[in-house]
Amino acid sequence: MPERSQTLSGLLAERAHDQPERTIYRWLRDGETESAAISYGELDRQARRIAGRLGRSVSPGDRVLLVYPPGLEFIPALFGCLYAGAVAVPAHPPARGTNAEGTRALVSVAENCTPAACLTVASVAHQLQATEPDALRGVEIIVTDAADDGPVLQTDPHAARPDDLAVLQYTSGSTGDPKGVMLTHASILNNEQDIARAFDHDVSAPDGIGVCWLPFQHDMGLIGNVLQSLYVDRTCYFFSPVTMLQRPIRWLEAITRYRAHTSGGPNFAYDQCTRRITAAQKAGLDLSSWRIAYVGAEPISPAVVESFTESFAECGFRPEAFYPCYGLAEASLMVSGGRAESRPVIRNFRISANRAFPATETVETGGLVTEQRLVGCGHAREGSSIAIVDPVTATECDAGSIGEIWFSSSSVAQGYWNREHETQSIFRAQLAGDAARQWLRTGDLGFLQDGELFVCGRLKDLIVIHGQNHAPEDIEQTVTGLNLVFRPGSTAAFGCAIEGEERLIVLQEVDRGARDIDASALEGLIRREVAERHQVQVYDVALLQHGTLPRTTSGKVRRHAARDRYRERALTLWQAPSPR
């Protein structure tokens, strides 16, 4: 393929010049009916209009909030920022009907990035004006879905350089307050190239490259779909996350209808399909075109991968289509992935003394031994490196040892906005004795076996009781498998200091509609099984109403926030539904 522009704004300008009538994005109302579309030419025109409007009050380098509900209106606003030389800051709008409390996440972002303007649609603008959050006082709110008689950008878009900031991608905050990841044009485009090569988009993908229901404010939706489509010049079909969650069949129907090559999401999305799509609904599905079913953004459950594959084999879904991968916003998106058209790597391990042994090997460490099935997340892409590092000594671990995952690549962001200390410690890490190379500390624990990366959990989430390390994912996996009313991704295990000693707490959601269950018996079962399998006592168990654990935008349980709610006694405990 011909050499592409080195900036996102330049790439759109080139596409609009070369093929202005080509449609690149389509929106599906209710996940079914095409209700809007944007060609390169129209996207360029709208972006220029927004850039002209921003030019009245915004200077290059200023931050601009993008506060949009699901819909294509977000995309011209993004490129309007880039055309004006501003830094785009995607942010979730407050939920409809909420008071000032409902704007807390948006306020946190605004307080950190001090925006010069906020782009949005009229309905959201009314909400923001009604709640009047302090962080947005004095910030110009510009409505982009209304007629604007102002100037259209008449000259070429701002001449951005590859190392200029393009986007502040705020993390979803699974272990702390959201942080603004500083993504440059170069880091994003390098990652787009990695994704394109990993997914065979440059080679084998047809025009209808993908179907996406992920929010544009999340890196998987923005980097992996919106910008990937532009990068490889392939049309993508979008619809709302709410639409998918209401009826998961719509996702697979869209893949069937448009013969999609690529689509995916977090682990929970596949689980929803397996649980809620009926045999009658499957009869209308043809998933044979689906070549890349990527799964990431949260711990990948072997049971979910296997059950989805088995359940939808009759619809033409092939096991080789599953594409487990690992990434994070600090790396733009993708860190590792396998080979397209290869079956997922699922292996059994025995974990002891911070080492992972194949389940077939005899372990003689004298310490606690736990068994775990893990899904491999592939390997680093060409030009990038992964190291497993002792987080205390900064020395590289031996093969099979569990340590912190470090990553080195041109895709790594510049750091966190207005957080210099954390930028230095997270983005400028160095291996002991090697000052020539900088690494990104991911905060995730993992190990390498035969070049394959296996992710074990978060370093900050590690539970240490009586000197023994316990990965919360291990305990959560044990609990989730105890009863059908416990869904994958609905458990939180964490340590909590009580009376001067670290204690193990387990919070477990009960599936919606569960009726004839004995809560006390389930709590006792959790205590017994965790004690037997992990040799640790559960101090407290709480069964919760479905959907009440705090989660990130990608569906991961926020253990730190769950611990805070536990301490504050702010949990929504499970109650049996009233008889119909």
C-alpha positions in Angstrom: 0.0 0.0 0.0 1.2 3.6 -0.6 2.8 5.4 2.3 0.3 7.1 4.6 0.4 10.5 6.2 2.2 10.8 9.5 -0.7 12.6 11.2 -4.3 11.7 11.7 -5.5 15.1 10.3 -3.2 14.7 7.3 -4.6 11.2 6.7 -8.2 12.3 6.6 -7.3 15.2 4.3 -5.6 12.8 1.9 -8.6 10.4 1.9 -11.0 13.3 1.3 -9.0 14.6 -1.6 -8.5 11.2 -3.2 -12.0 9.7 -2.7 -14.4 12.2 -1.3 -17.6 10.2 -2.1 -16.5 7.0 -0.4 -18.5 6.2 2.7 -16.3 5.2 5.7 -18.7 5.2 8.7 -22.3 4.0 9.0 -24.6 4.1 12.0 -27.2 1.5 12.8 -30.2 2.7 14.7 -31.2 0.0 17.2 -28.3 -2.1 15.7 -30.4 -2.9 12.7 -31.4 0.0 10.4 -28.9 2.2 8.6 -29.8 5.7 9.7 -26.7 7.8 9.1 -23.5 7.6 7.1 -20.4 9.8 6.6 -18.2 9.9 3.5 -14.6 11.1 3.5 -15.7 14.3 1.8 -18.5 15.0 4.3 -16.3 14.2 7.2 -13.7 16.7 5.9 -16.3 19.4 5.4 -17.8 19.0 8.9 -14.4 18.8 10.5 -13.4 22.1 8.7 -16.6 23.8 9.9 -16.0 22.7 13.5 -12.3 23.7 13.2 -13.4 27.2 11.9 -15.7 27.6 14.9 -13.0 26.5 17.3 -10.6 28.9 15.8 -12.5 31.8 17.3 -11.6 30.9 20.8 -9.2 28.0 20.9 -5.5 28.0 20.1 -3.4 25.0 18.9 -2.5 22.8 21.9 -5.6 23.7 23.9 -7.7 20.8 25.2 -11.3 20.4 23.9 -13.8 18.1 25.6 -15.8 15.9 23.3 -19.0 15.0 25.3 -21.2 13.0 23.0 -23.9 10.3 23.3 -23.6 7.3 21.0 -23.7 8.4 17.4 -21.5 9.5 14.5 -21.5 13.2 15.6 -18.5 12.4 17.7 -16.3 11.7 14.7 -16.4 15.1 12.9 -15.9 16.7 16.3 -12.7 14.6 16.8 -11.3 15.7 13.5 -12.5 19.2 13.9 -10.2 19.4 17.0 -7.3 17.9 15.1 -7.9 20.2 12.1 -7.7 23.2 14.5 -4.6 21.8 16.2 -6.4 21.3 19.5 -6.1 18.2 21.7 -9.3 16.1 21.7 -10.5 14.8 25.1 -13.2 12.2 24.7 -15.5 12.1 27.8 -18.7 10.3 28.7 -21.8 12.5 28.9 -23.7 12.4 32.2 -26.6 10.0 32.3 -29.9 11.6 31.4 -31.9 13.0 34.3 -28.9 13.0 36.7 -28.0 15.8 39.0 -24.6 17.2 39.6 -23.5 13.9 41.1 -24.0 12.3 37.7 -21.4 14.6 36.2 -18.6 13.5 38.6 -16.6 11.6 36.0 -16.8 14.4 33.5 -15.9 16.9 36.2 -12.8 14.9 37.2 -11.6 14.9 33.6 -12.3 18.6 33.2 -10.5 19.5 36.4 -7.4 17.7 35.2 -7.2 18.9 31.6 -8.6 22.5 32.0 -10.4 22.5 28.6 -10.7 25.7 26.5 -14.0 24.5 25.0 -16.5 21.6 25.0 -18.0 20.2 21.9 -21.3 18.4 22.2 -24.9 18.1 20.9 -27.8 20.2 22.0 -29.4 17.7 24.3 -26.2 17.2 26.3 -25.5 21.0 26.3 -28.9 21.5 28.1 -27.9 18.9 30.7 -24.6 20.5 31.4 -26.1 24.0 31.6 -28.7 22.7 34.0 -26.2 21.1 36.4 -23.5 23.8 36.0 -20.5 21.8 37.2 -17.8 24.2 38.6 -15.1 22.6 36.4 -17.0 23.8 33.3 -17.8 27.3 34.4 -16.2 29.7 31.9 -15.7 26.8 29.4 -17.4 27.6 26.1 -19.9 24.9 25.2 -20.2 24.6 21.4 -23.1 22.7 19.9 -22.2 20.9 16.7 -25.5 19.5 15.7 -27.0 23.0 15.2 -26.7 25.3 12.2 -23.6 27.5 12.4 -23.2 30.5 10.1 -19.6 31.0 11.3 -16.5 30.7 9.2 -15.4 27.5 7.7 -11.7 26.7 7.8 -10.6 28.0 4.4 -6.9 27.1 4.6 -5.3 23.7 5.1 -5.8 22.0 8.5 -3.3 22.9 11.2 0.1 21.5 10.2 0.5 19.0 13.0 3.8 17.2 13.6 3.9 13.5 14.3 5.0 14.1 17.9 2.2 16.6 18.6 -0.5 15.6 21.1 -3.6 14.4 19.3 -5.8 12.9 22.1 -6.0 12.8 25.8 -7.4 9.3 26.4 -8.6 9.1 30.0 -8.3 5.7 31.5 -11.3 4.0 32.9 -9.9 4.1 36.4 -10.0 0.4 37.5 -7.5 1.0 40.2 -7.7 4.7 40.9 -8.7 8.1 39.6 -8.9 8.5 35.8 -5.6 9.7 34.2 -5.2 11.5 30.9 -2.9 9.5 28.7 -1.1 11.7 26.2 -1.3 10.2 22.8 0.5 11.7 19.9 -0.3 11.3 16.2 2.8 9.1 15.9 2.0 6.8 18.8 -1.6 6.3 17.5 -0.6 5.6 13.9 2.1 3.2 15.0 -0.5 1.3 16.9 -2.9 1.4 14.0 -0.2 -0.2 11.9 0.3 -3.0 14.5 -3.4 -3.7 14.7 -3.7 -3.7 10.9 -0.9 -6.2 10.6 -2.1 -8.4 13.5 -5.6 -8.6 12.1 -4.6 -9.0 8.5 -6.5 -5.8 7.6 -4.0 -4.7 5.0 -4.1 -8.0 3.2 -7.3 -10.0 3.5 -10.0 -7.8 4.9 -12.9 -6.9 2.6 -14.5 -3.5 2.4 -17.0 -4.2 5.2 -14.2 -4.5 7.7 -16.1 -4.4 11.0 -19.0 -4.0 13.3 -18.6 -2.1 16.5 -20.8 -1.3 19.5 -18.1 -0.1 21.8 -18.2 3.5 23.1 -16.0 6.0 21.2 -14.7 7.3 24.5 -13.0 4.0 25.2 -9.6 3.2 23.5 -11.0 -0.1 22.0 -13.8 1.8 20.3 -11.8 4.9 19.3 -8.3 3.5 18.4 -9.4 -0.1 17.5 -12.4 0.8 15.3 -12.9 4.5 14.4 -9.3 5.3 13.6 -8.4 1.8 12.4 -11.2 2.0 9.8 -9.7 5.3 8.5 -6.2 3.9 8.6 -6.9 0.8 6.5 -9.7 2.5 4.4 -12.4 0.1 5.2 -16.0 0.8 6.1 -17.2 0.1 9.7 -20.7 -0.2 11.0 -21.4 1.3 14.5 -24.3 1.1 17.0 -24.9 1.9 20.6 -23.5 -0.1 23.5 -26.9 0.0 25.1 -28.4 -1.6 22.0 -26.1 -4.5 22.3 -26.6 -5.0 26.0 -30.4 -4.9 25.6 -30.3 -7.6 22.9 -26.9 -9.2 22.3 -28.4 -10.9 19.2 -28.2 -7.6 17.4 -24.4 -7.7 17.5 -24.2 -11.1 15.8 -27.0 -10.2 13.4 -25.1 -7.2 12.2 -22.0 -9.4 11.7 -24.1 -11.7 9.6 -25.8 -9.0 7.6 -22.6 -7.1 6.7 -20.3 -10.1 6.4 -18.0 -8.5 8.9 -14.4 -9.6 9.0 -13.5 -8.1 12.4 -15.5 -7.4 15.6 -15.1 -8.0 19.3 -15.1 -6.6 22.8 -14.5 -7.5 26.4 -15.0 -11.0 27.8 -18.5 -10.2 29.2 -19.9 -9.5 25.7 -19.3 -13.1 24.5 -20.7 -14.4 27.7 -23.9 -12.4 27.2 -24.3 -13.9 23.7 -23.8 -17.4 25.0 -26.3 -17.0 27.8 -29.0 -14.9 26.2 -29.2 -15.9 22.5 -31.7 -18.6 21.9 -31.6 -21.6 19.6 -34.3 -20.1 17.5 -32.3 -16.9 17.1 -29.2 -18.8 16.1 -31.0 -20.2 13.1 -30.7 -16.9 11.4 -27.0 -16.3 12.0 -24.1 -16.9 9.6 -20.8 -16.1 11.3 -18.6 -17.7 8.7 -17.2 -14.3 7.6 -16.0 -13.5 11.1 -12.2 -13.9 10.9 -11.1 -11.8 13.9 -13.2 -12.0 17.0 -10.9 -10.1 19.3 -11.4 -10.3 23.0 -9.5 -8.2 25.6 -9.9 -5.2 27.9 -10.6 -7.5 30.9 -9.4 -10.9 32.1 -10.2 -13.5 29.4 -12.1 -16.5 30.8 -11.2 -19.8 29.1 -14.7 -21.0 29.9 -16.3 -18.1 28.0 -14.0 -18.6 25.0 -14.8 -22.4 24.9 -18.6 -22.0 25.5 -19.0 -19.3 22.9 -17.1 -21.3 20.3 -19.1 -24.4 21.1 -22.4 -22.6 21.2 -22.0 -20.8 17.8 -20.2 -23.5 15.8 -23.5 -24.3 14.2 -23.7 -20.7 13.0 -20.3 -21.0 11.2 -18.1 -19.6 13.9 -14.7 -21.1 13.8 -12.4 -21.6 16.8 -9.6 -20.0 14.8 -11.5 -16.7 14.7 -11.1 -16.0 18.4 -8.3 -13.5 18.9 -7.3 -13.0 22.5 -5.2 -9.9 22.9 -3.8 -7.6 25.6 -3.5 -3.9 25.7 -4.0 -0.7 27.6 -4.5 3.0 26.9 -0.9 3.9 28.0 0.3 1.9 24.9 -2.3 3.6 22.7 -4.2 0.3 22.6 -2.6 -3.0 21.5 0.4 -4.6 23.3 0.2 -8.2 22.2 -1.8 -10.6 20.1 -1.5 -13.9 18.4 -1.4 -14.9 14.8 -4.6 -14.5 12.8 -6.3 -17.8 11.9 -4.7 -19.6 14.9 -6.7 -21.2 17.7 -6.5 -19.5 21.1 -3.8 -20.8 23.4 -5.4 -22.2 26.6 -3.2 -23.9 29.1 -3.4 -25.3 32.6 -0.8 -24.1 35.1 0.3 -24.7 38.7 1.2 -21.5 40.4 3.7 -21.6 43.3 6.2 -19.1 44.7 5.6 -16.6 41.9 6.3 -19.2 39.2 4.0 -20.8 36.7 4.6 -24.5 35.9 2.8 -26.5 33.2 0.1 -28.6 34.9 1.9 -31.8 33.7 5.0 -31.0 35.7 5.5 -31.9 39.4 5.8 -28.9 41.6 8.1 -29.3 44.7 8.4 -25.8 46.1 7.1 -26.5 49.6 4.7 -23.6 49.4 1.2 -23.0 48.4 0.3 -24.4 45.0 -2.8 -23.3 43.1 -4.1 -24.5 39.7 -5.2 -22.0 37.0 -6.3 -22.2 33.4 -5.2 -19.2 31.4 -5.7 -17.8 27.9 -2.6 -16.7 26.1 -2.5 -13.2 24.8 0.0 -13.7 22.0 3.3 -11.9 21.6 4.6 -8.3 21.0 4.4 -7.0 17.5 7.4 -6.3 15.3 9.5 -3.4 16.7 8.1 -3.8 20.2 9.3 -5.7 23.2 7.7 -7.3 26.3 9.7 -8.0 29.5 8.6 -9.7 32.7 10.2 -7.8 35.5 10.6 -8.0 39.3 8.8 -4.8 40.3 11.0 -4.3 43.4 14.5 -4.9 41.9 13.7 -3.9 38.3 15.6 -7.0 37.1 14.2 -9.2 34.3 12.6 -12.4 35.5 13.6 -15.9 34.3 11.2 -17.7 31.9 8.1 -18.9 33.7 8.5 -16.5 36.6 5.6 -14.2 37.4 6.4 -10.5 37.4 5.2 -7.1 36.2 4.7 -6.8 32.4 6.8 -4.0 31.0 6.4 -2.8 27.4 8.7 -0.9 25.0 7.3 0.4 21.7 6.8 3.5 19.6 3.1 3.1 20.5 3.7 4.1 24.1 2.2 7.4 25.1 4.1 10.4 26.3 2.8 10.1 29.8 -0.1 11.3 32.0 -1.3 14.9 31.6 -0.3 17.1 34.6 1.1 14.1 36.5 4.8 14.4 36.1 5.8 12.1 39.0 3.6 9.3 37.8 4.8 9.9 34.2 8.4 9.4 35.3 7.8 6.2 37.3 5.3 4.6 34.8 6.5 5.7 31.4 10.3 6.1 32.0 11.1 2.9 33.8 14.5 1.3 33.2 15.8 -2.2 33.8 18.6 -2.5 36.3 21.9 -1.9 34.6 20.3 -0.7 31.3 19.9 3.1 31.2 19.7 3.1 27.4 16.0 2.1 27.0 12.8 3.2 28.6 9.9 1.0 29.4 6.2 1.3 30.2 5.3 -0.3 33.5 1.8 -1.7 32.9 0.9 -2.5 36.5 -0.2 -6.0 35.3 1.3 -9.3 36.4 2.1 -12.0 33.9 4.7 -14.5 32.6 6.0 -15.7 29.3 5.9 -19.4 28.2 7.4 -20.2 24.8 7.0 -16.6 23.8 3.3 -16.5 24.7 2.2 -13.8 27.2 -0.1 -14.9 30.0 -1.7 -12.2 32.1 -2.3 -13.1 35.8 -3.8 -9.9 37.2 -3.1 -6.4 38.5 -0.1 -5.7 40.7 -2.0 -3.2 42.9 -4.8 -5.8 43.4 -2.6 -8.5 44.8 -3.9 -9.8 48.1 -1.2 -10.5 50.7 -2.4 -12.4 53.8 -0.1 -14.0 56.3 2.8 -13.5 53.9 1.1 -15.4 51.0 0.3 -13.7 47.7 -3.2 -14.4 46.3 -4.3 -13.2 42.9 -7.9 -11.9 43.1 -8.6 -13.3 39.6 -7.9 -16.9 40.9 -10.3 -16.5 43.8 -12.9 -14.9 41.6 -12.7 -17.7 39.0 -13.2 -20.2 41.8 -16.3 -18.4 43.1 -17.8 -17.7 39.7 -17.8 -21.5 38.9 -19.7 -22.5 42.0 -23.3 -21.8 40.8 -25.1 -20.9 37.6 -26.5 -17.7 39.3 -22.9 -16.4 39.4 -21.9 -15.0 36.0 -18.3 -14.5 34.9 -17.1 -11.0 35.6 -19.6 -10.5 38.5 -17.2 -11.2 41.4 -14.8 -8.9 43.4 -12.2 -10.4 45.7 -9.9 -8.0 47.6 -8.0 -7.5 50.7 -9.2 -5.1 53.4 -7.4 -3.9 56.5 -9.7 -4.8 59.5 -8.5 -4.5 63.1 -4.9 -4.1 61.9 -4.9 -7.2 59.8 -5.4 -7.8 56.1 -8.6 -9.8 55.5 -10.1 -11.4 52.4 -13.5 -10.0 51.3 -15.6 -11.6 48.5 -18.5 -9.7 46.9 -20.6 -11.7 44.4 -23.5 -10.5 42.3 -26.5 -12.9 41.9 -27.9 -13.2 38.4 -31.0 -11.2 37.6 -34.2 -13.3 38.1 -32.6 -15.9 40.4 -35.3 -17.0 42.8 -35.1 -20.4 44.6 -31.7 -20.1 46.1 -30.4 -20.4 49.7 -28.2 -17.4 50.2 -26.7 -18.7 53.5 -25.8 -22.0 51.8 -24.1 -20.1 48.9 -22.1 -18.0 51.2 -21.0 -21.1 53.1 -20.1 -22.8 49.8 -17.9 -19.8 48.8 -16.1 -19.9 52.2 -15.4 -23.7 52.0 -14.2 -23.8 48.4 -11.9 -20.8 48.7 -10.4 -22.2 51.9 -9.9 -25.6 50.2 -8.5 -24.4 46.9 -6.5 -21.4 47.9 -5.8 -22.1 51.6 -7.0 -18.7 52.8 -10.0 -17.9 55.0 -12.7 -15.6 53.7 -13.5 -13.0 56.3 -16.7 -11.8 54.8 -19.0 -12.7 51.9 -21.8 -10.5 50.5 -24.2 -11.4 47.8 -25.2 -8.4 45.7 -28.0 -7.4 43.3 -27.1 -7.9 39.6 -25.2 -5.0 38.1 -24.3 -3.2 41.3 -20.6 -3.7 41.4 -18.7 -0.7 40.2 -17.2 -1.2 36.7 -15.1 0.6 34.2 -16.4 1.6 30.8 -15.0 -1.7 29.4 -16.9 -3.8 32.0 -14.0 -4.6 34.3 -14.9 -4.7 38.0 -13.3 -1.9 39.9 -12.0 -3.7 43.0 -10.7 -0.6 44.7 -14.1 1.1 44.3 -15.8 -2.1 45.5 -13.6 -2.1 48.6 -14.6 1.6 49.2 -18.3 0.7 49.0 -17.7 -2.2 51.3 -16.0 0.0 53.9 -18.8 2.6 53.6 -21.5 -0.1 53.8 -22.9 1.2 50.5 -23.5 -2.2 48.9 -26.8 -3.2 47.3 -27.4 -6.6 48.9 -29.3 -9.3 47.0 -32.9 -9.8 47.7 -35.1 -12.5 46.1 -37.5 -11.1 43.5 -41.1 -10.7 44.5 -43.4 -13.5 43.3 -45.1 -12.7 40.1 
